[in-house]
Amino acid sequence: MQVKWLEDLVVLAQTRSFTRAAELRHVTHPAFGRRIRALEEWAGTPLVQRGPGPVALTAAGDSLLQDARHLLQGLNQAHDALRGAAGREQQTLSLATGRTLARTLVADWLCRLQPELGQAEVLIRTRALADTTRLLERGEVDFMLTYHHPLLALQIPARQYSHLTLARDELVPVSQCDAGGTPLHALDCGVVSAYLAYADSLALGRLVQDHLAHHPQAPALRRVIECDSADALLEYALKGLGVAWLPVSLAAGALQEGRLGRVGDPRLSVRFEVRLYRAKRRLSDLAEQVWQRSESLL
């Protein structure tokens, strides 16, 4: 039996979907199904009720799920204890975040924390929103830095976790500008514009998608590119390939230089927060110092 099979079972129980669970575990749907079947062969009994609709576990599956959660928690605690015994934990700060935030806000945040960090090592793990949340919940990182917006419906219980709002940002529709400063794609009424879209796995993608779906003056868009990198969409917009909704923090330089211009109605923009999350339990001395410093910077 492999530990990853138990992790698979936990994710399957959370998502109730083989397809979604496979995506979150970064394996193909067939490979994920084979791993669940391998776990059932090890258990000697069916763990999943096959049939239409959301996935449900059998009684045996529910029983193993509880044991799996306790076992995984115990393994994480043992891992933490080993790190502490080696003295590494006190000299290491770990953070889970998204790729765009790692490039923008995290860089500035770390510069301002240099007195507290000293000679410490900073471990940054870039993941999708659901994965960063799991890293925090499992105690595998000290902090999670992520986007916050009501449309994201991020489930982080306030009784277990605290947060600081480190920044506020805005997703704005932008397009390449010609030599005269006129955007190539203006989101004019009645004109279908080329759209550079985020992959659904990204929090930014869900923000834009939900915002446009409920916006009464949403423009007519034709998806020409979908990508799971905001940095790449910035480059595609700079090449004139279409309109992209980019964070102001990411596109600020190009906007100031006139290479990109805002397009469409200002109400098409999406305002959001960037939050730093931590567990309420006592963290390492280094992590506690970083948290206190972050509070003082607000």
PyMOL commands that set and color helices and strands:
alter all, ss='L'
color gray80, all
select helices_A, chain A and resi 3-15+18-24+29-43+59-85+89-91+99-103+105-112+114-117+129-137+150-152+203-213+230-238+248-257+266-268+285-296
alter helices_A, ss='H'
color red, helices_A
select strands_A, chain A and resi 48-49+56-57+92-97+121-126+143-148+161-176+193-198+221-227+243-247+260-262+270-279
alter strands_A, ss='S'
color yellow, strands_A
deselect
rebuild
show_as cartoon
